[in-house]
Amino acid sequence: MNFQRTIKHSLRSESHLPKSVLYTFVVISFMALGFVIKTGPLVYADTRAYFGMWPYVSAGYPFFLRSLHYFFGSNYTLAAVVIQYILVLTSIFCFLKFFLIRFSFKKYQLLLLLVLLCYPVFDNNVLAITNVTTEGVCYALFLQIIHVCYVLFVLRKLKYYPLLLILTVLLITIRGQFVFLTPLFLLIETLLLYKEKKFSPKIVVCIILIPVCTFAIDNVYHKVIQKQYFSTPFTWTALASAVMFVSDEADEQYLTTTEQKEVFNTIHKHFRQKGIGYKDHKYHEEPIDYNYYFFHYEFPTICNQTVQREVVKYYEAKEIPTIQSYLEAERINKQLFLHLLPVNFSKWFSLVFQSFKTGLGGVFIALIYGVLIILFVYSFINTANKQLLFYAFLLLLILMNRVVVSISVHGLTRYFFYTSWVPLLLVFIGVNLFEKKKPQIM
């Protein structure tokens, strides 16, 4: 009961940002503007794929770029950077003013969190504004989703569920990486409904509508652009890449059709030619971390340029149209993954686990997060304090994102930066509670 009173009395009455934080935000905004002007729009292969509406990209960002091209012509990349500048900085400001300000953070804590929230703008691994890719828009959406989740899970203002639905569908439509949000929302609501001892069909329907809407948007988009209904063909290609990397050529014996064997041998032939196979570096007999870092840096060549592109060429050589070739490549890669995973599971798991550790910072960090999640959920069940469950939700965001990324691709900063502020936020909350300064929300 004392702990509950501590939490309740930790609510902050002020609703404005301290002037020092506001001035710092203004300074960072001008620094970001200068950085953006100096750097200019950065166009990559991904940008061309989005703008070209290639079959293996989902609907969100291509529609964004094409809309800008319609209004601004050849200056669409500049327009994208301007809009991303506005979206990212506005989202950070709103996150500060309407979410972080609710906690009883000290000024220096808000300043540090502000700097951490703004670092993706300047980080060369992300460049959230100047890169004409999905990260900037997704970052802005993600921060607002966190705020809405607090309103729903802690304040229980359930009328905002349609807003969560819209924001999450937009986010997943742009980056499929965030599909884990749907089961996570269901998990948190299950715990809340269990504690509240009431069932709300509207909440469940809203959450279930997230994958339904993203699936429908994805298929309709491809129907409009590629003239046929299909889901974006890349998931199984990405999954198969790690299994193909750790497989041996002798694993052909585990395949059941001539087509599977031909594609398998085609991939391994190009692995040898490009020097990107499991045994194509001198440390392949060393611990898995050596092999992972080789896989990490060669992943674009392994996945995009070989497991995808060379298999597409295989089908195009059979006079299959390009769009259908991408679908055939996705189909056969699914078969290769399912056939080869059982016989290569230990090597595949070691590779994925190393990716998970690298992205998270080590097993010890994962254990700390796991223990904290258990403690937060246990305390929530005993005290009905929804803020404790929200802290568990934030940590689950980190872990589930890293699991999804580790299994499907590899540990790049641009996949993980979305939650980099969460550990510091929780540390500040813990420090303030320990000092009985009570850092909670209104």
C-alpha positions in Angstrom: 0.0 0.0 0.0 2.9 2.4 0.7 4.3 1.7 -2.7 0.9 2.5 -4.2 0.7 5.8 -2.4 4.2 6.6 -3.5 3.1 6.0 -7.1 0.0 8.1 -6.8 1.7 11.0 -5.1 4.4 11.1 -7.8 2.0 12.7 -10.3 3.2 16.0 -11.6 0.8 18.9 -11.8 2.7 21.1 -14.3 1.8 20.6 -17.9 4.6 22.7 -19.5 8.1 21.9 -20.4 10.9 23.6 -18.4 12.4 26.5 -20.3 15.8 24.9 -20.4 14.3 21.8 -22.1 12.3 23.9 -24.5 15.4 26.1 -25.4 17.5 23.0 -25.9 14.9 21.5 -28.2 14.9 24.7 -30.2 18.7 24.7 -30.5 18.7 21.0 -31.5 16.0 21.8 -34.1 18.2 24.5 -35.7 21.2 22.1 -35.5 19.1 19.5 -37.3 18.1 22.1 -39.9 21.7 23.0 -40.6 22.7 19.3 -40.7 19.8 18.6 -43.2 20.8 21.5 -45.4 24.4 20.4 -45.4 23.7 16.7 -46.0 20.7 17.0 -48.4 18.5 14.0 -49.4 20.3 10.7 -49.4 19.1 8.2 -52.0 19.9 4.5 -51.7 18.9 1.3 -53.4 16.0 1.0 -51.0 14.8 4.5 -52.1 14.8 3.4 -55.7 12.9 0.2 -54.8 10.3 2.2 -52.9 9.9 4.8 -55.6 9.8 2.1 -58.3 7.1 0.2 -56.4 9.0 -3.0 -56.8 7.1 -6.2 -56.0 9.0 -7.0 -52.8 8.3 -3.6 -51.0 5.1 -2.9 -49.1 2.7 -0.1 -49.7 3.4 2.7 -47.2 6.6 4.4 -48.2 6.1 3.9 -52.0 2.8 5.7 -51.8 4.4 8.5 -49.7 7.2 9.0 -52.3 4.9 8.7 -55.3 2.5 11.3 -53.8 5.4 13.7 -53.3 6.5 13.1 -56.9 3.0 13.9 -58.1 3.1 17.3 -56.4 6.8 18.2 -56.5 8.1 16.3 -59.6 11.9 15.7 -59.6 12.2 17.5 -56.2 10.3 14.7 -54.4 13.4 13.6 -52.5 13.8 17.2 -51.1 10.1 17.3 -50.2 10.5 14.0 -48.4 13.3 15.3 -46.3 11.4 18.5 -45.5 8.3 16.5 -44.4 10.5 14.0 -42.4 12.1 17.0 -40.7 8.7 18.3 -39.6 7.3 14.9 -38.7 10.3 13.7 -36.6 10.9 16.9 -34.7 7.2 17.5 -34.1 6.8 14.0 -32.9 9.7 14.3 -30.5 8.3 17.6 -29.2 4.8 16.1 -28.7 6.4 13.1 -27.0 8.2 15.4 -24.6 5.2 17.7 -23.9 2.4 15.2 -23.6 4.1 12.0 -22.5 7.5 12.5 -20.7 6.3 15.6 -18.9 3.8 13.5 -17.1 6.7 11.9 -15.2 8.3 13.7 -12.3 11.6 13.9 -14.1 14.3 16.4 -13.1 15.4 18.9 -15.7 18.7 17.1 -16.4 16.8 13.9 -16.9 14.4 15.5 -19.5 17.4 17.0 -21.2 19.2 13.7 -21.5 16.1 12.0 -22.8 15.6 14.8 -25.3 19.2 14.3 -26.6 18.7 10.6 -26.8 15.4 11.0 -28.7 17.1 13.4 -31.2 20.3 11.3 -31.8 18.8 9.3 -34.7 18.7 12.6 -36.7 22.5 12.8 -36.6 23.5 9.1 -36.3 25.2 8.0 -39.5 23.6 4.5 -39.1 20.1 6.0 -39.1 20.0 9.7 -40.4 16.3 9.6 -39.7 15.5 12.8 -41.6 18.0 13.0 -44.5 17.7 9.3 -45.5 14.9 9.0 -48.1 13.9 5.7 -46.5 11.3 4.6 -44.0 13.1 5.2 -40.7 12.1 8.9 -40.2 8.3 8.4 -40.8 8.3 5.2 -38.7 10.1 6.8 -35.8 7.5 9.6 -35.7 4.7 7.1 -35.8 6.3 4.8 -33.2 6.7 7.6 -30.6 3.1 8.6 -30.9 2.0 4.9 -30.6 3.8 4.7 -27.3 2.0 7.8 -26.1 -1.4 6.4 -27.2 -0.6 3.1 -25.5 0.0 4.9 -22.2 -3.3 6.6 -22.6 -5.0 3.3 -23.2 -3.2 0.9 -20.9 -2.7 3.2 -17.9 -5.3 6.0 -18.1 -7.8 3.5 -19.7 -9.2 6.1 -22.1 -10.5 3.4 -24.4 -12.0 5.9 -26.9 -8.5 6.2 -28.4 -8.3 2.6 -29.6 -9.3 3.6 -33.2 -6.4 6.0 -33.1 -4.1 3.2 -32.1 -5.5 1.1 -34.9 -4.8 3.8 -37.5 -1.3 4.6 -36.3 -0.3 0.9 -36.0 -1.7 0.0 -39.4 0.3 2.9 -40.9 3.5 1.8 -39.2 3.2 -1.8 -40.2 2.3 -0.9 -43.7 5.5 1.1 -44.0 7.7 -1.4 -42.0 6.5 -4.9 -41.6 9.1 -5.3 -38.8 6.5 -4.1 -36.3 4.0 -7.0 -36.8 4.9 -8.0 -33.2 2.9 -5.1 -31.9 -0.5 -6.9 -32.5 0.3 -9.9 -30.2 1.9 -7.6 -27.7 -1.2 -5.4 -27.5 -3.3 -8.5 -27.1 -1.1 -9.7 -24.2 -1.2 -6.4 -22.3 -5.0 -6.2 -22.8 -5.4 -9.8 -21.6 -3.6 -8.9 -18.4 -5.6 -5.8 -17.9 -9.0 -7.4 -18.6 -8.1 -10.3 -16.3 -7.3 -7.8 -13.5 -10.3 -5.6 -14.3 -12.5 -8.8 -14.5 -14.4 -7.6 -17.5 -14.3 -8.4 -21.2 -14.5 -5.7 -23.9 -15.2 -7.1 -27.4 -14.6 -3.6 -29.0 -11.0 -3.7 -27.7 -10.3 -7.1 -29.1 -11.9 -6.3 -32.4 -9.8 -3.1 -32.7 -6.6 -5.1 -32.1 -7.5 -7.9 -34.5 -8.4 -5.3 -37.1 -4.7 -4.3 -37.2 -3.4 -7.4 -39.1 -6.7 -7.6 -41.1 -6.2 -4.0 -42.4 -2.5 -4.4 -43.1 -3.1 -7.6 -45.0 -5.9 -6.0 -47.0 -3.9 -2.8 -47.8 -0.9 -4.9 -48.8 -2.9 -7.1 -51.2 -4.9 -4.3 -52.7 -1.8 -2.2 -53.2 -0.2 -5.0 -55.2 -3.4 -5.6 -57.1 -3.3 -1.9 -58.2 0.4 -1.7 -59.0 1.3 -5.3 -60.1 -2.3 -6.2 -61.3 -2.7 -9.2 -59.0 -3.4 -9.9 -55.3 -0.5 -11.1 -53.2 1.3 -10.3 -49.9 4.7 -8.6 -50.2 7.1 -11.4 -51.2 10.1 -11.0 -48.9 9.4 -12.6 -45.5 10.4 -16.1 -46.5 13.3 -14.9 -48.6 14.8 -13.1 -45.5 14.1 -16.2 -43.3 15.8 -18.5 -45.8 18.9 -16.4 -46.1 20.3 -17.4 -42.6 19.5 -21.1 -43.2 21.1 -21.1 -46.6 24.1 -19.4 -45.2 24.7 -22.1 -42.5 23.8 -25.0 -44.8 26.3 -27.3 -46.5 26.0 -28.3 -50.2 25.5 -31.9 -49.0 22.2 -30.7 -47.5 20.7 -31.1 -51.0 19.9 -34.7 -49.9 17.2 -33.3 -47.6 15.3 -31.6 -50.5 12.4 -33.5 -52.1 11.9 -31.9 -55.6 14.1 -31.2 -58.6 13.1 -27.5 -58.4 14.2 -27.3 -54.8 17.6 -28.9 -55.5 18.2 -26.7 -58.6 17.5 -23.5 -56.6 19.5 -24.7 -53.7 22.5 -25.4 -55.9 22.1 -22.1 -57.7 22.3 -20.2 -54.5 25.4 -22.1 -53.3 27.0 -21.6 -56.7 26.7 -17.9 -56.3 27.7 -18.0 -52.7 31.0 -19.6 -53.9 31.5 -17.1 -56.7 30.9 -14.1 -54.4 32.8 -15.6 -51.5 29.9 -15.1 -49.1 29.3 -18.7 -47.9 29.7 -20.0 -44.4 33.2 -21.4 -45.1 34.3 -18.5 -47.2 36.1 -16.7 -44.4 39.1 -18.0 -42.5 37.4 -17.9 -39.1 34.5 -20.2 -39.9 35.7 -22.8 -37.4 35.9 -20.2 -34.6 33.0 -19.4 -32.2 29.8 -18.3 -33.8 30.4 -14.6 -33.2 33.1 -14.6 -35.9 30.6 -16.2 -38.3 27.8 -13.8 -37.3 29.8 -10.7 -38.0 30.7 -12.1 -41.4 27.0 -12.8 -42.0 26.1 -9.4 -40.6 28.3 -7.4 -43.1 27.6 -9.6 -46.0 23.8 -9.8 -45.4 22.8 -7.5 -48.3 24.8 -9.7 -50.7 23.6 -12.9 -49.2 19.9 -12.0 -49.0 19.0 -9.3 -51.5 21.6 -10.0 -54.2 21.7 -13.8 -54.0 18.8 -15.6 -52.2 16.4 -13.2 -53.8 17.9 -11.8 -57.0 19.6 -14.9 -58.2 16.5 -17.0 -57.6 14.4 -14.4 -59.4 16.8 -14.7 -62.3 16.4 -18.5 -62.2 12.7 -18.2 -62.8 13.1 -15.3 -65.3 15.4 -17.6 -67.4 12.4 -20.0 -67.6 10.5 -17.1 -69.3 8.3 -16.5 -66.2 7.3 -12.8 -66.0 9.3 -10.7 -63.5 6.5 -10.2 -61.0 5.6 -13.9 -61.0 9.3 -14.7 -60.6 9.4 -12.8 -57.3 6.4 -14.8 -56.1 8.0 -18.0 -57.2 11.2 -17.1 -55.4 9.3 -16.4 -52.2 7.5 -19.8 -52.6 10.6 -21.8 -53.1 12.5 -20.0 -50.4 9.7 -20.9 -48.0 10.2 -24.6 -49.0 14.0 -24.4 -48.6 13.6 -22.8 -45.1 11.2 -25.5 -43.9 13.3 -28.4 -45.3 16.7 -27.1 -44.2 15.9 -25.7 -40.8 15.6 -29.0 -39.0 19.0 -30.3 -40.2 20.8 -27.0 -39.6 18.9 -25.9 -36.5 21.8 -25.6 -34.1 23.9 -23.5 -36.4 20.9 -21.4 -37.4 19.9 -20.9 -33.8 23.5 -19.9 -32.8 23.5 -17.4 -35.6 20.2 -15.9 -34.6 21.1 -15.9 -31.0 24.3 -14.1 -31.7 22.3 -11.5 -33.7 20.0 -11.1 -30.7 22.9 -10.6 -28.3 24.6 -8.1 -30.6 21.5 -6.0 -31.0 20.7 -6.1 -27.3 24.2 -5.7 -25.8 24.7 -9.2 -24.3 22.9 -12.0 -22.6 23.1 -10.3 -19.2 21.1 -7.4 -20.5 18.4 -9.8 -21.8 18.3 -11.5 -18.4 17.9 -8.2 -16.6 15.0 -7.2 -18.9 13.4 -10.6 -18.4 13.6 -10.4 -14.6 12.2 -6.9 -14.6 9.3 -7.9 -16.9 8.4 -10.7 -14.5 8.7 -8.4 -11.5 6.6 -5.7 -13.1 3.9 -8.1 -14.2 3.9 -9.8 -10.8 3.6 -6.5 -9.0 0.8 -5.4 -11.3 -1.2 -8.5 -10.6 -0.7 -7.9 -6.8 -1.3 -4.2 -6.8 -3.3 -3.4 -9.9 -0.9 -0.6 -10.7 -1.2 -0.2 -14.4 2.0 1.9 -14.7 4.0 -1.2 -13.7 2.4 -3.1 -16.5 3.3 -0.3 -18.8 6.9 -0.6 -17.8 6.8 -4.3 -18.7 5.2 -3.3 -22.0 8.2 -1.0 -22.8 10.7 -3.7 -22.1 8.7 -6.2 -24.1 8.9 -3.8 -27.0 12.7 -4.0 -26.9 12.9 -7.7 -26.6 10.2 -8.6 -29.2 11.6 -6.2 -31.7 15.1 -7.7 -31.3 13.7 -11.3 -31.6 11.8 -10.4 -34.8 14.8 -8.7 -36.4 17.3 -11.4 -35.3 15.2 -14.1 -36.9 14.3 -12.3 -40.1 17.3 -10.1 -40.9 20.3 -9.0 -38.9 21.2 -6.5 -36.1 21.5 -3.1 -37.8 21.1 0.0 -35.7 18.3 1.3 -38.0 16.1 -1.6 -36.9 16.7 -1.1 -33.2 17.0 2.7 -32.5 13.3 3.1 -31.9 13.5 2.0 -28.3 16.9 3.3 -27.3 15.4 5.8 -24.9 13.4 3.2 -22.9 16.3 1.9 -20.6 17.3 5.4 -19.6 13.6 6.4 -18.9 13.2 3.3 -16.7 16.5 4.0 -14.9 15.4 7.6 -14.2 12.1 6.3 -12.8 13.9 3.9 -10.6 16.4 6.5 -9.3 13.6 9.0 -8.6 11.5 6.4 -6.8 14.5 5.4 -4.8 15.1 9.0 -3.8 11.3 9.2 -3.1 10.9 11.9 -5.8 8.1 9.8 -7.3 8.4 10.0 -11.2 5.0 9.0 -12.4 2.4 10.2 -14.7 -0.8 12.2 -14.4 
